[in-house]
């Protein structure tokens, strides 16, 4: 992560007009010149000004819409941007209302010029509410592309609400989200939620399979500029360039943040009387450290908020993954959790020292995103600094790259046979374990920071073409115990390292 200091300036700020939120009745901003430095200059200049909250004013009844009524406001596909122009991408917009009160300004960029895309109620159909005569503006947008079939358009990504956005790979449905910036996540004083205030959509060339989006982010603590180069496919990839400009010192900055949902699975379902086998968008945090270690941390839904930090230098990647990919793993015909994407963050350049932080928030409903993961740099972000960070987001079935070590594909937890201890069952699967004989099992490296491991054994599991590890833990009345396990051949690991945080439930 690169840091520079910029000096305050008294120069006029002509570009900021395009970034300011218009009110619910103001017209959209005027056209402006645009190049690759425009949004970064706007973010830098905006950071020198006192924060001004976006205008979220909405006329009744839009400000009081419930979910059902909001779902009844639909964009007319015939009004899509670039429709009928021979381009592979089209854009549709989300109306303001329900929980989406903030207006975002959206521009089309072509030939060095940014032209505002103007709101009209004629763009939408309204089932349960009458259209308004004013310029209500947009809450966000979605991008369509022939992802699954060459003859049709599929929704490939959407930007809606605060700084949240999400995408899918081929054959997938929406699940977890990414965010532009996280600030004070899980802090007792309350989290700060930065928002995307404006977007610039570069008009793609005819036949092109790449689209570029620029975004301006704002919050009381910082501004930031984003450039997303989006390539839909089997994995949909976002090449992400960011420049962050703090207004104040930020000790708890979360960069490249991801947010997901985990309600229960075989490792953690005691509190849930549910007919399904599991409910989650992601079931683990996956890490590839700067030391080339591979780590898998199964997610849990704790009774009390939990924060786990994984120190690293120059990380090679991290993400929230969905590893269970069969319908039988969930048995949910509506939600189809087996088709939810994994999301992998691939750092570009040297990120230096910091931690990958995992925040697990108690939840009793699957509509709540209660898992958050991000990179927190070792040093705070300082006011009047410029922080450049680039990374690549991979939305797909599994993180990219060759899998050399066997992976923990299933984690189960329950009461042991003697009804006294906790039993943990981990199934490792992968090519590195193939050819091992049942009478010559791999060595087991396991341990716990508290309590006592009563027994730990390995056993071939032919039903998954892998090996099973069984750990019996005497918690010794501890309320939190950290465990780890991996299979070894001599001093070489055969599997990633399974790390688990057990908490008293």
N, C-alpha and C positions, 0 to 999 in steps of 0.2 A: 504494500500500500504506500503510495507516494503522498507526501505532504508538502505543501508550500504555504507561505503566508502571503496574504494579499493586503494591501493598504486601503484604508478608507478613502473615498473619493467624493468630491463635491460636484462632480460633473452631472449634467442632466441625464435622466434615465429614460430615453425614448422608447426602449423596448419593453419596459415594464407594463405599459398599457395593455399589451397583449396577454400578460400573465394575470392581471387582476381579475378577480371574479366579478362578473357583472351581477347586478341584482336580478330578481326574478322578472322584472319588467324591462330591464335595459336591453338594447340591441347588442348583438354580438360585436366583438372588436373588429376594427378595420384590417384590411390586408397590410402586410409588412414584408420587407425583404427578409430572406432567410438563407443561412448557410450553415455549415457544420459547427460553427462556434456560437450560433445565436442563443441557444437555450442555456449553454454554460455561462455566457455573459449575463443573461437574464438572472440566472440563479445567483451568480456572484454579486450582482448589483442589488438584488432583492434582499440578500442577507445583510446588507448595510442599513436597511430600513427597519423600523420597529414592526413587529409582527402584526398583521391585521387579519383577523379571522375571516374566512370566506362567508359571503352572504348566503345563508341557507333559507331565506324567506321563500315561502311557497303559499299561494292562495289556497283557501279551503275549496274543495275537500282534499287536494293532493297531499297536504301536509299530514293528514290524518288517515291515509289509506291503510287498510290492512293488507295482508299478504295476498289474499284471494283477489281483491280489487286491483292490486298492483299487477298481478299476473294477467289480468284482463286488459292491460294496456300493451298492445303488441305493435312492433314496427312493421310497416308494410314492405315486404321484400322488393316490391317493384320500385321503391324509392332508394334502394341501396346505392351507396357511392360506388362508381365505376361499373355499375351494372350495364351490360350490353356493349362494353367498350373493348371486348376481346382480351380482358385481363383475367388472370386466374383468381385474383382476390377481389372481394367486395366487402363493404363495411355497413353494418347496421348499428342503430343507436338505442340506448336505454333511456326511458323517460325518467324524470325526477318524480319522487314520491315514495311512500312507504318509509323505509329507513334511509333512503338515498336522497337526502335533501340538498346536498351541495351541488352547485352547478360547475361543470368543467367546460372550458372552451376548447373546441376541436377545430383544427385547421387542416386543409389539404395543401401539401407542398409540391410545387412543380415549377421548373424553370426559374429557380432562385426566388420564388415568391410564396408566401404563406397566405392563403385565402381562407377566411373563416367559413365554416360550414354552418349555415343558418338554420335554426330551429323553425319548424312549422308543424302545427297540430295535424296537418294533412299527411304527415309522415307516419302517423300512428292510427290504429283503430282502438276505440274505447268501448269496453263492454259494460262496466259498472259505474262509470263516472263520465260526466260530460267534458269535452275538450275545453280548454281555456283559450281566450282570444289573445292573451299576452304571449310574450316570448319567454317561455319557461326554461328553455335550454335543455341540455342533456346531462344525464348522470354518468354516462360512460358509453362504451361501445364494444362491439364484438366483430371479429374478423372471420369471414367464411372463405373456404378454399376447397378444391376437390381432393380432400384428404383420403377418403375411403373408396370413392368411385370417380373415375375420370369424367363421367357425364353429369355429375351433380356437385352441389356445394355442401360442405359440412362446416359446422362451427369449430374452429381450431383454437381460438383463444378469446378471452374477454377481460376487459379492464372495467371494474365496477366497485365503487366504495373505497374511501380512504386511499391507501396506496396498494390495494390488493389487485392481483391479476392471476389468471390461471389458464392452463392450456392442456391439450391432450395430444397423444400420439395416435397413429393409425389404429382404428378399432377400439379406441378407449372412450370412456365417459369421464366427465369432470369429477375431480376429487379434491386433493389438497391445493393450496394456493401459495403463491409467492407474494412478497411485499417489497416495496421500495426501500423502506427503512424502519427499524424498530427502535424505540427509545423508552427506556425505563420499564421494560417488560418485567412483570411480576414484582415491581417495586411497591412498597407499602404506601407510597404517596400517590400512586396511580400511574397508569401507563399513558404515554403521549402518543397519539396516532397521527403521524404526518399524512398529508393528502396530496394526491396528484391534482394540480390546479388546471393545467392545460396540456393538450396533446397536439403533436404535429405528425400527420400521416403522410409519408412520402408516396407520391403516386408511383406504383410499380410499373415497370416496362411491360409491354404486352408479351405474354408467355412466360414472364419471370416467375420463379418459384421462391423468391425472397422479397420480404417487405420490411421497411425500416420505419420505426416509430420513435419519436422523441417525446420526452415528458418532463414537465417542471413540477418539482415537489416542494411543499412548504409546510412549516410547522413552527411553533414558538421557539424551538431550539435550533433549527437548521433549515436550510434550503438545499436542493440538489437537482442536478440535471442528469437525465438518463437518455441513452440511445440504445434501443433494442433492434437488433437485426434478426429477424424471425425466419426460420427455415422449417416449414412443416414437413412431416414425413413419418416413417415408422417410429422414429424418435423426433419430436418437435423440439428444435433447439433455438434458444434465445442467446445470441452473443450480446452481452450486456456491458456497457461502458457507463461508469458513474463518476460524478464529481460532486462532492458534498462540501457545503460551506456553513459551518456552525455559527449561529448567532451567539451562543453561550458555550461554555465548556460542557462536554457531554461525557460523563464517566461511564454511562451504561448504554452505549450504542450497539445495536444489533445490525450487522451488515449482511447482505444476502439472506434475509430472513425467510423462513418457510413456516407455514402454519397448516395443521392437519387435525384430524379427528381420530381418537381412539376411545371406544367405549368399553369393549371387553373382548377377550379371546380366551383360549384354553389356559393361559397363564394367569388370568385375572378376570374372573367372572362371578365371584362369590356374591356380589351385591345385586346381580341382575337376573330377574326371572323373565327370560326371553326365549322364544321358540327357536331363534337362530343360533348357529354354532359360533358365530363371531360377528362383530360389527366394528369396522374401522376403515378409514381411508388409507392408513399407513400402519404397519405393525412393528417398525423398528427404525432406529437411527443407525445409519451405516457410515463408517469413517475410513478414509485412506489417509494415513498420517504422513507428515513430512519424513518420517523414518521408515516409510514403506510398510507400516503395520496396518493390518486390516482388522476392524473392530465392528461387532454387531451388538447393539444395545436394544433389546426388545422394549417396546413401550408398555407402560402401565397406566391405569387410571387410578391414581392414589386417593386416599381419603383427605390428605392434606397436600397442599402445593409442594412440589419437589423441583429442585434445580440441580442439574448435574453438569459439571464443567470438565471438558477434556482439553488439557493443555497441549499446545502443539506449536511448531515453528514451520512455516512454509507448507501448510497442508496441501495435499494433492486432491482432496475432494471430500465432500460430506453430503448427506441427503437423508430424506425420509422416504423409506421404501415400503412397498406393498409386495410381500413375497408369496403370499398364498394366492394362487392363481386358478383354482378350480371352483366351479359353482358349488360343489359339495362343501367347501370350506365355510360357506355363508348361508346357502339355501334361500337367498333373497332374490326373487324374480324381478322386483321393482328396483332395488338399489344397485344390484349387480356390482358389489364391492370388489369382485375378482377382476373387474375391468378398470379399476381406478389406477391412475398413473403413479409411478414413483417419480421423485424429483431429485436430481443430482446437481450439486453445485461444483463446477470445475474451475478452480482459481486459475487466472491467467496472470503470470508474473509472480513475484515473490511477495506474499502477504505478511511476512515477518512473524513476530510472536503474538500469540493470543490464545483464545480458547474457543472451541465449539461448545456452545451452551445449549442445553436441552431443558425446556421448561414443561413440566407435566402438571396440568391444572385439573382438579377434580371436576367431573361432569356426570350428570345423570341422564343426558339426552344426546342423541346422535346428531342433532342439528347444531351443536356447539363445537367449534374448533377449539380444542383444548390442548393441543401439542404445538410447541413452538421450538424451532431450532435456528441458530444463526451463528455468525462469526463475530466475536467481540475482541477487538484488538487490545494488546497489552496496555498501550497508553491511551489516555482519554483523547477524544477529539477536542481540540482547543478552538476557542472563539477566534474568528478572523483567519482561520486556516483554510487551506484547500486540500481535500483528501480525494485522491483518484484511486478507484478500485475497479478492476475489470474481471469478469467471470463469464462462464458459459452455463446456462441452465438447460438440463436435459430432461424433458418430459417423456417418459416411455415405460416399457415393461420392466426394465431393470437398469441400473446404472451402467454407463458405457464401459468398454474396455474388457480385456481378457480376464476371465476368472480362473486364477491359478490355484487358489486355496478353496477347499470345501467350505460350504456356507451352512450356517444354522438355519434350517428351513422350518423348524417347528420348536416351540418352547411350551412346555406344560408345567403346571405347578399345582400342588394339592397336598393334602394331609398324608403323611406316610402310613405304612401298614400298621405300625404300632400305635397310631393315633396320637403321637407325641411330637413328631418332628415335621418339617416341611420337605417335600419331595420335588425335585426339579428334574425334568426329562428334556433333553436336547437332542434333536436329530440332525446330524451333520450329513450333507450330501454334496458330492462333487467328484471330479475325475481323480483328484489326488488320493482318494480313499479306495479307488477301484483296484482290485488285485490283492488287497490285504486279506489274509486268511484268518478265520475265526479262532484258530489255535495260536495265532501270533498277532494279538491285537496291538494297535498303536498305543504308545504311552499317553497317559492323561496328565495334563498340567492343569491343576485346579486349586482354588483357595478361596478363603473368605476373610474379610477384614475384622469381623467379630463373630461371636458364636463358635460353633465347632462342627466341622464336617464329620459326620458319623461314618459315612461310607461314600465311596465314589467308584463307579465301575463303568466299563465300556462293554458294548455288545453289538455284534453285527446286526443290522436291520435290513434283511433282504427285501422287505416290502417297499422300501424307499431307495434301495441300492446304496445304502449308506451305513453309518455307524451311530449308535445311540449311546449317550452319556446319561447316567443316572446319579444324581447327587442327593444325599440325605443330610439335611442341615438341622442341627440343634441350635435354635436361635438364642438359647440361654437368656430368654426374656428381653433380648434386645429388640427395639422397635424398628431398627433399620439395619440391614446387613448388605454389604456389597460382595458379590460373588463373581468369579471368573472361571472359564474353562476353555481348553483347546486340546486338540489331539496333535501329538508330536511323533516324529521319526528321528531318533537321535536328538540333535539340537535344532532340527529343522521343523517348523510348523507345517502340519498337513491341513489345518483349518484356520479360518479367521478366529479371533478371540471373542468369545461370547462373554459379555459383561452384563450383570443383572443387578438391579437394586430392588431388594425385597423390603417392603414396608408392612408393618402390622396392620391388618385390615379388619 
